Amino acid sequence: MAFSKSFFPLLVMLLLACSVQGQLLPNFYNSTCPRLQRIVRSATKQAINKDPRMGAAVLRIFFHDCFVTVREATATISFSFCFLLHLHHGFFSLISCSLLHGPRWQALLGRRDSRTAAGQFDAGANLPPADMEVPALIGLFASKGLDAKDMVALSGSHTIGETRCGVYRSRIYNDNNVDPNFAAIRKNNCPPVGGDNIWTPLDLQTPTRFDNKYYRNLLGGRGILHSDQALYSGGPVDSLVKLYSANNSEH
Ligand code: HEM
């Protein structure tokens, strides 16, 4: 393939630009890729039209990316910056929130890709399991520079996406703070034995809508994960769940 002579200087300039440590900015790509937002929006829209779950998958990837790579992220930007700006105010808001009828933020762009991949050990050590209780959740989020309010607000992401029977079986068969009608419905899709990989929406009523049904469900004992319901179980963050359940724009 023949490259034009003007292509190489451009490529070198782009590579140099990429290697410079910089600030995240809403207009980071304005001069290097002015059509970026339209291109990404259109590709994401297509992906979500094809499979509505793509929005949830992207959101979860950002959560895992930030939690697992926090030690690397702190080298250049603080974790809260990485997480709350990159996730809360970043890619997801830029491309997906409007598609999911959710809230919008100004996107700050320009975060560099990691040059290494995290191993399974890092993932296991940094990601919260579905049976985690509130004190441990608060501790884990605190270790990433996020407080209890951040933790409860970000957990509202479980208003979209799916989970597997093997992950929530114990919640619907064994927990005593579960709404019996909700458990009965969920058992239809999750037998007491087997079927571990049957997927089901985290929020049955509005599975692709970014709303506050997640919190309203918790008030009625209808959290699908044990860790979800733990946020409203007579503990220190009950009041936050109540706040977010009452106001769709708060979280
Ligand atoms: C508070 C602690 C959290 C715990 C214990 C937790 C746990 C889980 C679990 C167990 C699943 C289902 C995985 C499976 O069944 O294979 C899940 C799904 C998901 N989580 Fe979380 N999570 C937490 C916080 C978050 C946060 C902070 C976000 C984003 C900001 C998030 C976004 C998602 C999304 C979008 C899905 C659905 C993914 C899909 O459908 O592919 N979670 N989470």
Residues whose N, C-alpha, C, O or C-beta is under 5 A from the ligand:
A	BS01	HEM	A56 A57 L59 R60 F63 P128 P129 A130 L154 S155 S157 I160 G161 E162 T163 R164 V167 S227
